[in-house]
């Protein structure tokens, strides 16, 4: 089942149709909400999808670090390569020591990278759904069907969870 590509429900065609309802969110979720909502508007990506990525990637921990090389950091577990790919101009050292842990910059460049993944991979034949292709590419650098059960389906599940926590 496609998530709604090319429809009003397409998370990559977000036109500020709704805001997440802060009274429905936990304190950790609310700490990230201003950045999520702002960059959802900037990059036209559903805040519900961005929140789902934060939930899966870091469980809303702005200081999360993962990966064998500990290069995936912050709320959205963005590494320097992804941030740089999306337009970040700082050095790798600046990203790893400071900017990657800044909630505003981490969510900005993570969301920009998610938008880039959609632009690059929406026509991929790995998934019949361009949204799932973008989600998989966000996690793996490219759409990978093996990524479906361990990542993509969880993001989709949480995307629908956060869609229930909106105000219009």
Z-matrix of the N, CA and C atoms (Angstrom, degrees):
N
C 1 1.442
C 2 1.525 1 109.98
N 3 1.292 2 116.65 1 127.39
C 4 1.458 3 120.56 2 178.19
C 5 1.525 4 109.25 3 -75.71
N 6 1.318 5 116.15 4 150.30
C 7 1.452 6 121.05 5 -177.54
C 8 1.521 7 113.52 6 -76.11
N 9 1.283 8 118.11 7 -11.51
C 10 1.458 9 118.58 8 179.76
C 11 1.514 10 112.24 9 124.54
N 12 1.320 11 118.19 10 28.35
C 13 1.450 12 120.96 11 179.46
C 14 1.521 13 109.57 12 -56.62
N 15 1.312 14 114.58 13 140.85
C 16 1.465 15 123.02 14 178.84
C 17 1.525 16 111.79 15 62.36
N 18 1.308 17 117.32 16 29.99
C 19 1.452 18 120.88 17 175.50
C 20 1.519 19 108.21 18 -133.07
N 21 1.304 20 116.03 19 176.52
C 22 1.459 21 120.56 20 179.32
C 23 1.522 22 111.33 21 -63.48
N 24 1.335 23 117.63 22 -21.63
C 25 1.455 24 122.03 23 -178.98
C 26 1.531 25 112.62 24 -91.93
N 27 1.310 26 118.20 25 2.25
C 28 1.467 27 122.49 26 -179.93
C 29 1.521 28 109.28 27 -65.33
N 30 1.331 29 118.35 28 115.93
C 31 1.464 30 119.47 29 -178.35
C 32 1.529 31 113.75 30 -65.72
N 33 1.323 32 117.98 31 -12.97
C 34 1.458 33 120.94 32 176.92
C 35 1.529 34 111.73 33 -99.51
N 36 1.309 35 115.45 34 12.80
C 37 1.457 36 121.36 35 176.10
C 38 1.529 37 108.57 36 -130.03
N 39 1.313 38 115.81 37 37.25
C 40 1.457 39 122.31 38 -177.24
C 41 1.528 40 109.32 39 -70.61
N 42 1.303 41 115.80 40 126.45
C 43 1.461 42 121.84 41 -179.52
C 44 1.529 43 110.98 42 -122.07
N 45 1.327 44 115.78 43 42.16
C 46 1.458 45 121.20 44 179.99
C 47 1.527 46 112.23 45 58.38
N 48 1.352 47 116.50 46 34.96
C 49 1.458 48 120.98 47 179.95
C 50 1.528 49 111.76 48 -64.54
N 51 1.302 50 117.54 49 -27.91
C 52 1.458 51 121.05 50 -176.48
C 53 1.520 52 109.87 51 -155.04
N 54 1.305 53 115.18 52 164.99
C 55 1.460 54 123.57 53 172.69
C 56 1.517 55 106.72 54 -121.87
N 57 1.306 56 116.18 55 151.06
C 58 1.462 57 118.91 56 174.59
C 59 1.526 58 108.87 57 -73.02
N 60 1.295 59 116.24 58 141.90
C 61 1.449 60 122.98 59 -176.82
C 62 1.531 61 108.82 60 -86.85
N 63 1.315 62 116.77 61 110.03
C 64 1.465 63 120.79 62 -175.39
C 65 1.526 64 112.41 63 -61.93
N 66 1.319 65 118.29 64 -27.89
C 67 1.466 66 119.78 65 179.44
C 68 1.527 67 112.45 66 -70.63
N 69 1.327 68 116.78 67 -13.32
C 70 1.471 69 121.94 68 178.95
C 71 1.533 70 111.89 69 -95.83
N 72 1.333 71 117.13 70 -1.08
C 73 1.466 72 121.36 71 -173.29
C 74 1.520 73 111.49 72 -110.46
N 75 1.333 74 115.35 73 158.46
C 76 1.463 75 121.50 74 176.61
C 77 1.534 76 109.71 75 -76.83
N 78 1.327 77 117.87 76 164.73
C 79 1.469 78 119.70 77 176.42
C 80 1.537 79 112.92 78 -56.48
N 81 1.334 80 117.79 79 -40.02
C 82 1.474 81 120.02 80 178.60
C 83 1.524 82 111.15 81 -64.41
N 84 1.332 83 116.53 82 -41.22
C 85 1.462 84 120.40 83 178.21
C 86 1.532 85 110.57 84 -65.26
N 87 1.332 86 115.64 85 -40.62
C 88 1.463 87 120.31 86 179.77
C 89 1.527 88 112.50 87 -65.90
N 90 1.322 89 117.74 88 -29.42
C 91 1.473 90 120.09 89 177.77
C 92 1.527 91 111.15 90 -63.67
N 93 1.317 92 116.96 91 -33.95
C 94 1.468 93 121.39 92 -179.94
C 95 1.527 94 112.93 93 -88.55
N 96 1.319 95 117.35 94 -18.70
C 97 1.464 96 122.12 95 -170.84
C 98 1.528 97 115.12 96 -55.09
N 99 1.336 98 120.82 97 -45.08
C 100 1.473 99 117.94 98 -178.77
C 101 1.530 100 112.91 99 -59.73
N 102 1.314 101 116.87 100 -38.97
C 103 1.472 102 120.85 101 178.98
C 104 1.533 103 110.29 102 -70.01
N 105 1.326 104 115.58 103 -43.57
C 106 1.464 105 120.59 104 179.96
C 107 1.522 106 110.19 105 -59.95
N 108 1.321 107 116.27 106 -49.16
C 109 1.462 108 119.48 107 -177.20
C 110 1.531 109 110.89 108 -64.61
N 111 1.327 110 116.50 109 -40.84
C 112 1.464 111 120.17 110 -179.96
C 113 1.536 112 111.33 111 -62.52
N 114 1.322 113 117.15 112 -49.53
C 115 1.470 114 119.79 113 -177.49
C 116 1.527 115 112.34 114 -75.76
N 117 1.332 116 117.26 115 -22.20
C 118 1.466 117 119.48 116 170.86
C 119 1.525 118 109.22 117 -61.16
N 120 1.317 119 115.78 118 -43.50
C 121 1.466 120 120.54 119 178.63
C 122 1.522 121 111.50 120 -67.83
N 123 1.333 122 117.67 121 -43.02
C 124 1.469 123 122.05 122 -178.42
C 125 1.526 124 111.54 123 -62.82
N 126 1.332 125 116.95 124 -45.74
C 127 1.469 126 121.31 125 -173.69
C 128 1.538 127 113.70 126 -100.98
N 129 1.323 128 116.87 127 5.40
C 130 1.478 129 122.43 128 178.76
C 131 1.526 130 112.50 129 54.22
N 132 1.331 131 114.69 130 46.32
C 133 1.462 132 121.64 131 177.20
C 134 1.523 133 107.69 132 -121.44
N 135 1.303 134 116.94 133 136.20
C 136 1.454 135 121.52 134 -179.25
C 137 1.532 136 111.35 135 -53.93
N 138 1.337 137 116.90 136 130.96
C 139 1.469 138 118.17 137 175.25
C 140 1.526 139 111.63 138 -62.71
N 141 1.319 140 117.75 139 -25.58
C 142 1.473 141 120.71 140 177.42
C 143 1.525 142 110.84 141 -65.43
N 144 1.324 143 117.14 142 -37.68
C 145 1.467 144 120.29 143 177.82
C 146 1.521 145 110.42 144 -70.54
N 147 1.318 146 117.28 145 -42.33
C 148 1.471 147 120.05 146 178.83
C 149 1.530 148 109.79 147 -62.23
N 150 1.327 149 117.15 148 -43.79
C 151 1.473 150 120.06 149 178.08
C 152 1.525 151 111.12 150 -61.70
N 153 1.323 152 117.03 151 -38.45
C 154 1.470 153 120.32 152 178.49
C 155 1.523 154 110.50 153 -62.17
N 156 1.320 155 117.15 154 -40.35
C 157 1.474 156 120.82 155 178.31
C 158 1.529 157 109.75 156 -64.76
N 159 1.337 158 117.25 157 -44.54
C 160 1.465 159 120.11 158 178.45
C 161 1.529 160 111.18 159 -59.97
N 162 1.326 161 115.56 160 -41.46
C 163 1.473 162 120.03 161 -179.76
C 164 1.522 163 111.08 162 -61.15
N 165 1.321 164 116.72 163 -47.42
C 166 1.462 165 120.92 164 -177.69
C 167 1.530 166 111.04 165 -72.55
N 168 1.311 167 117.08 166 -41.98
C 169 1.463 168 120.29 167 -174.25
C 170 1.531 169 113.82 168 -72.84
N 171 1.332 170 117.43 169 -43.10
C 172 1.468 171 118.49 170 -171.65
C 173 1.523 172 114.81 171 -136.05
N 174 1.325 173 118.43 172 -1.30
C 175 1.459 174 122.85 173 -172.91
C 176 1.543 175 109.11 174 51.04
N 177 1.322 176 114.72 175 40.24
C 178 1.461 177 123.54 176 176.83
C 179 1.531 178 112.98 177 62.60
N 180 1.314 179 116.15 178 35.93
C 181 1.459 180 121.68 179 175.34
C 182 1.531 181 108.06 180 -104.34
N 183 1.337 182 118.25 181 108.94
C 184 1.462 183 119.96 182 -178.26
C 185 1.526 184 113.69 183 -68.27
N 186 1.329 185 116.66 184 -12.22
C 187 1.465 186 121.05 185 -179.64
C 188 1.525 187 113.26 186 -107.09
N 189 1.321 188 117.16 187 13.84
C 190 1.465 189 121.25 188 -179.14
C 191 1.526 190 110.74 189 -63.66
N 192 1.322 191 114.89 190 143.08
C 193 1.469 192 122.82 191 178.13
C 194 1.518 193 106.47 192 -136.77
N 195 1.337 194 116.43 193 133.54
C 196 1.460 195 119.00 194 177.57
C 197 1.513 196 110.81 195 -150.25
N 198 1.304 197 114.06 196 177.46
C 199 1.456 198 121.04 197 -177.64
C 200 1.514 199 110.40 198 94.62
N 201 1.307 200 115.90 199 153.72
C 202 1.462 201 120.63 200 -179.93
C 203 1.523 202 111.54 201 -58.45
N 204 1.328 203 115.93 202 -36.80
C 205 1.461 204 120.11 203 -179.33
C 206 1.533 205 112.11 204 -95.28
N 207 1.329 206 117.30 205 5.72
C 208 1.460 207 124.74 206 -179.33
C 209 1.522 208 111.68 207 53.74
N 210 1.319 209 116.37 208 37.47
C 211 1.458 210 121.61 209 -177.49
C 212 1.525 211 112.79 210 -96.12
N 213 1.329 212 118.22 211 -17.25
C 214 1.460 213 121.43 212 177.66
C 215 1.518 214 107.27 213 -87.69
N 216 1.332 215 116.39 214 117.67
C 217 1.459 216 119.05 215 -170.17
C 218 1.524 217 112.39 216 -136.76
N 219 1.327 218 113.64 217 160.36
C 220 1.451 219 121.53 218 172.34
C 221 1.513 220 114.30 219 78.97
N 222 1.329 221 114.33 220 -172.93
C 223 1.457 222 121.89 221 -178.27
C 224 1.522 223 113.27 222 -49.57
N 225 1.347 224 116.11 223 -47.43
C 226 1.470 225 119.75 224 -173.14
C 227 1.521 226 112.35 225 -101.04
N 228 1.343 227 116.88 226 7.84
C 229 1.469 228 122.21 227 178.36
C 230 1.536 229 110.68 228 52.53
N 231 1.321 230 114.37 229 51.14
C 232 1.458 231 121.54 230 -178.45
C 233 1.519 232 108.78 231 -90.59
N 234 1.329 233 116.28 232 128.51
C 235 1.456 234 118.65 233 172.99
C 236 1.531 235 108.82 234 -93.04
N 237 1.321 236 116.58 235 167.40
C 238 1.460 237 121.46 236 -176.17
C 239 1.522 238 111.37 237 -60.89
N 240 1.314 239 117.99 238 -38.63
C 241 1.462 240 121.01 239 -178.87
C 242 1.535 241 110.16 240 -60.04
N 243 1.332 242 116.87 241 -45.74
C 244 1.466 243 120.32 242 179.50
C 245 1.528 244 110.61 243 -65.46
N 246 1.333 245 117.09 244 -45.14
C 247 1.466 246 120.18 245 179.41
C 248 1.530 247 110.32 246 -61.08
N 249 1.316 248 115.95 247 -45.52
C 250 1.464 249 120.98 248 179.41
C 251 1.528 250 110.94 249 -62.13
N 252 1.321 251 115.87 250 -42.96
C 253 1.466 252 122.00 251 177.73
C 254 1.531 253 111.07 252 -57.83
N 255 1.333 254 115.84 253 -35.29
C 256 1.463 255 121.41 254 -178.02
C 257 1.526 256 113.26 255 -85.52
N 258 1.342 257 116.86 256 -5.74
C 259 1.461 258 119.49 257 175.16
C 260 1.511 259 116.60 258 123.81
N 261 1.333 260 117.88 259 -2.40
C 262 1.465 261 120.79 260 178.36
C 263 1.527 262 109.24 261 -64.32
N 264 1.341 263 116.95 262 132.39
C 265 1.465 264 120.71 263 -175.42
C 266 1.516 265 114.71 264 -103.70
N 267 1.322 266 118.44 265 -1.78
C 268 1.456 267 120.69 266 179.96
C 269 1.523 268 112.14 267 -76.38
N 270 1.309 269 115.08 268 170.32
C 271 1.464 270 120.51 269 179.11
C 272 1.525 271 110.08 270 -78.82
N 273 1.313 272 114.97 271 166.56
C 274 1.461 273 119.69 272 176.75
C 275 1.528 274 110.35 273 -61.58
N 276 1.325 275 116.82 274 -41.01
C 277 1.472 276 120.32 275 179.06
C 278 1.524 277 111.28 276 -62.30
N 279 1.327 278 117.47 277 -41.78
C 280 1.461 279 120.72 278 178.30
C 281 1.525 280 110.73 279 -62.28
N 282 1.340 281 115.41 280 -40.85
C 283 1.462 282 119.17 281 179.60
C 284 1.525 283 111.11 282 -64.69
N 285 1.322 284 116.16 283 -49.15
C 286 1.461 285 120.94 284 -174.88
C 287 1.525 286 113.25 285 -70.47
N 288 1.321 287 117.74 286 -29.70
C 289 1.458 288 120.35 287 -175.98
C 290 1.521 289 113.60 288 -94.21
N 291 1.343 290 117.20 289 -30.96
C 292 1.460 291 119.18 290 -173.09
C 293 1.533 292 113.49 291 -133.03
N 294 1.302 293 115.77 292 -66.94
C 295 1.465 294 121.36 293 -167.77
C 296 1.520 295 113.73 294 -62.41
N 297 1.318 296 117.76 295 -36.95
C 298 1.464 297 120.37 296 -179.03
C 299 1.518 298 113.29 297 -65.39
N 300 1.319 299 116.75 298 -22.72
C 301 1.461 300 121.08 299 178.72
C 302 1.526 301 112.25 300 -95.22
N 303 1.306 302 117.01 301 -4.37
C 304 1.461 303 121.73 302 175.81
C 305 1.534 304 106.94 303 -77.85
N 306 1.331 305 118.17 304 116.42
C 307 1.465 306 119.28 305 -175.77
C 308 1.530 307 113.85 306 -54.17
N 309 1.309 308 116.59 307 -42.17
C 310 1.461 309 120.42 308 -179.93
C 311 1.523 310 111.12 309 -61.27
N 312 1.317 311 117.38 310 -50.17
C 313 1.470 312 120.66 311 -177.62
C 314 1.523 313 111.99 312 -70.25
N 315 1.316 314 117.21 313 -37.29
C 316 1.468 315 119.84 314 179.58
C 317 1.525 316 110.78 315 -63.79
N 318 1.317 317 116.72 316 -45.51
C 319 1.466 318 119.70 317 -179.72
C 320 1.526 319 110.46 318 -71.92
N 321 1.321 320 117.32 319 -35.50
C 322 1.476 321 119.84 320 176.41
C 323 1.523 322 111.08 321 -59.24
N 324 1.329 323 116.26 322 -54.25
C 325 1.466 324 119.29 323 -175.08
C 326 1.519 325 112.41 324 -76.18
N 327 1.330 326 117.78 325 -28.45
C 328 1.462 327 119.95 326 173.57
C 329 1.521 328 111.18 327 -65.98
N 330 1.329 329 116.19 328 -42.67
C 331 1.463 330 120.21 329 178.81
C 332 1.524 331 110.62 330 -69.05
N 333 1.323 332 116.87 331 -39.49
C 334 1.472 333 119.95 332 176.64
C 335 1.523 334 110.50 333 -61.90
N 336 1.336 335 117.03 334 -39.17
C 337 1.459 336 120.55 335 178.68
C 338 1.528 337 111.09 336 -68.45
N 339 1.330 338 117.43 337 -37.87
C 340 1.459 339 120.77 338 176.19
C 341 1.528 340 110.35 339 -61.34
N 342 1.327 341 117.06 340 -42.35
C 343 1.466 342 121.25 341 177.05
C 344 1.530 343 110.01 342 -62.30
N 345 1.337 344 116.88 343 -41.69
C 346 1.462 345 121.99 344 178.46
C 347 1.529 346 110.73 345 -62.97
N 348 1.319 347 117.25 346 -41.98
C 349 1.471 348 121.03 347 177.89
C 350 1.521 349 110.66 348 -60.13
N 351 1.314 350 116.15 349 -41.39
C 352 1.464 351 119.50 350 178.08
C 353 1.531 352 110.28 351 -63.24
N 354 1.319 353 117.07 352 -47.26
C 355 1.471 354 120.50 353 -179.40
C 356 1.528 355 111.51 354 -60.77
N 357 1.313 356 116.50 355 -40.75
C 358 1.469 357 120.82 356 -177.40
C 359 1.522 358 113.62 357 -74.76
N 360 1.337 359 116.65 358 -36.71
C 361 1.460 360 119.95 359 -166.74
C 362 1.516 361 114.94 360 -116.71
N 363 1.324 362 119.66 361 4.40
C 364 1.465 363 120.47 362 -176.42
C 365 1.530 364 113.02 363 -61.51
N 366 1.323 365 117.34 364 -24.95
C 367 1.464 366 120.69 365 179.32
C 368 1.529 367 113.22 366 -97.99
N 369 1.311 368 116.75 367 9.50
C 370 1.464 369 121.05 368 179.02
C 371 1.522 370 110.42 369 -61.88
N 372 1.299 371 115.66 370 146.30
C 373 1.470 372 119.96 371 177.98
C 374 1.533 373 112.19 372 -95.35
N 375 1.319 374 118.02 373 2.82
C 376 1.459 375 120.62 374 178.78
C 377 1.526 376 110.06 375 -63.83
N 378 1.326 377 115.78 376 -45.26
C 379 1.462 378 121.99 377 174.48
C 380 1.520 379 106.55 378 -115.14
N 381 1.307 380 116.60 379 151.20
C 382 1.461 381 119.87 380 174.08
C 383 1.520 382 110.50 381 -82.61
N 384 1.289 383 116.76 382 -0.85
C 385 1.456 384 123.93 383 -176.16
C 386 1.532 385 108.94 384 -118.00
N 387 1.328 386 118.80 385 117.16
C 388 1.458 387 120.72 386 -178.73
C 389 1.526 388 113.26 387 -63.44
N 390 1.311 389 116.74 388 -26.88
C 391 1.457 390 120.47 389 179.91
C 392 1.528 391 110.19 390 -71.57
N 393 1.312 392 116.34 391 -43.84
C 394 1.469 393 119.72 392 176.41
C 395 1.529 394 110.35 393 -64.33
N 396 1.311 395 117.85 394 -36.48
C 397 1.473 396 120.94 395 176.86
C 398 1.514 397 109.97 396 -60.53
N 399 1.329 398 117.18 397 -44.88
C 400 1.473 399 120.83 398 -179.67
C 401 1.520 400 111.42 399 -65.47
N 402 1.331 401 116.81 400 -41.96
C 403 1.466 402 120.60 401 179.69
C 404 1.530 403 110.00 402 -63.14
N 405 1.314 404 116.81 403 -44.24
C 406 1.463 405 120.80 404 178.76
C 407 1.526 406 110.73 405 -63.29
N 408 1.315 407 116.85 406 -42.84
C 409 1.468 408 120.92 407 179.68
C 410 1.524 409 111.11 408 -65.22
N 411 1.319 410 117.68 409 -35.20
C 412 1.464 411 120.54 410 177.32
C 413 1.529 412 109.84 411 -58.61
N 414 1.307 413 115.83 412 -40.67
C 415 1.457 414 120.81 413 -177.23
C 416 1.521 415 113.43 414 -81.43
N 417 1.315 416 116.89 415 -34.60
C 418 1.466 417 120.42 416 -168.93
C 419 1.528 418 114.80 417 -118.64
N 420 1.326 419 117.11 418 -5.74
C 421 1.461 420 120.31 419 -177.90
C 422 1.518 421 113.43 420 91.21
N 423 1.320 422 115.76 421 -16.67
C 424 1.468 423 122.54 422 177.96
C 425 1.524 424 106.94 423 -162.89
N 426 1.331 425 118.04 424 156.59
C 427 1.461 426 118.75 425 177.50
C 428 1.528 427 111.10 426 -62.83
N 429 1.303 428 115.84 427 133.16
C 430 1.458 429 121.66 428 -177.69
C 431 1.524 430 107.38 429 -141.69
N 432 1.314 431 116.56 430 116.31
C 433 1.466 432 121.29 431 -177.15
C 434 1.532 433 111.68 432 -60.33
N 435 1.318 434 117.39 433 -30.11
C 436 1.470 435 120.49 434 178.22
C 437 1.526 436 111.32 435 -65.74
N 438 1.312 437 116.24 436 -17.98
C 439 1.452 438 122.95 437 -179.36
C 440 1.533 439 112.08 438 -79.99
N 441 1.323 440 116.75 439 -10.98
C 442 1.457 441 120.44 440 -171.97
C 443 1.526 442 112.92 441 -62.04
N 444 1.317 443 117.78 442 -52.90
C 445 1.460 444 120.67 443 -175.85
C 446 1.520 445 113.21 444 -73.54
N 447 1.318 446 117.97 445 -28.90
C 448 1.458 447 119.06 446 -176.20
C 449 1.522 448 113.77 447 -95.78
N 450 1.334 449 118.32 448 -6.17
C 451 1.458 450 118.83 449 -179.08
C 452 1.533 451 112.64 450 -146.90
N 453 1.308 452 117.30 451 -60.65
C 454 1.470 453 122.06 452 -171.09
C 455 1.524 454 111.85 453 -56.49
N 456 1.313 455 118.10 454 -48.85
C 457 1.465 456 120.22 455 -177.61
C 458 1.521 457 112.36 456 -63.47
N 459 1.328 458 117.80 457 -33.27
C 460 1.460 459 120.72 458 177.26
C 461 1.526 460 110.98 459 -68.28
N 462 1.325 461 116.84 460 -42.40
C 463 1.467 462 119.99 461 177.65
C 464 1.528 463 109.93 462 -61.82
N 465 1.326 464 116.67 463 -45.14
C 466 1.468 465 120.75 464 179.36
C 467 1.528 466 110.48 465 -60.55
N 468 1.320 467 116.95 466 -42.71
C 469 1.464 468 120.96 467 178.80
C 470 1.532 469 110.86 468 -59.83
N 471 1.338 470 116.74 469 -47.21
C 472 1.463 471 119.77 470 179.59
C 473 1.527 472 112.01 471 -70.75
N 474 1.312 473 118.16 472 -30.52
C 475 1.464 474 120.77 473 174.15
C 476 1.529 475 109.11 474 -57.15
N 477 1.316 476 117.25 475 -47.69
C 478 1.466 477 120.76 476 179.08
C 479 1.538 478 111.06 477 -66.76
N 480 1.315 479 116.77 478 -35.51
C 481 1.468 480 121.40 479 176.51
C 482 1.537 481 110.09 480 -59.50
N 483 1.329 482 117.16 481 -47.73
C 484 1.464 483 120.35 482 -178.54
C 485 1.521 484 112.45 483 -73.23
N 486 1.316 485 117.51 484 -24.64
C 487 1.471 486 120.11 485 175.66
C 488 1.532 487 110.75 486 -63.77
N 489 1.321 488 117.20 487 -22.47
C 490 1.461 489 121.20 488 178.44
C 491 1.534 490 111.98 489 -81.08
N 492 1.329 491 117.59 490 -7.89
C 493 1.461 492 121.90 491 -175.51
C 494 1.528 493 110.32 492 -111.86
N 495 1.312 494 115.85 493 51.65
C 496 1.457 495 119.69 494 -175.86
C 497 1.525 496 111.77 495 -119.57
N 498 1.313 497 113.60 496 160.98
C 499 1.469 498 120.78 497 169.16
C 500 1.519 499 106.56 498 -129.38
N 501 1.287 500 116.32 499 142.67
C 502 1.472 501 121.03 500 -177.65
C 503 1.511 502 110.91 501 -102.92
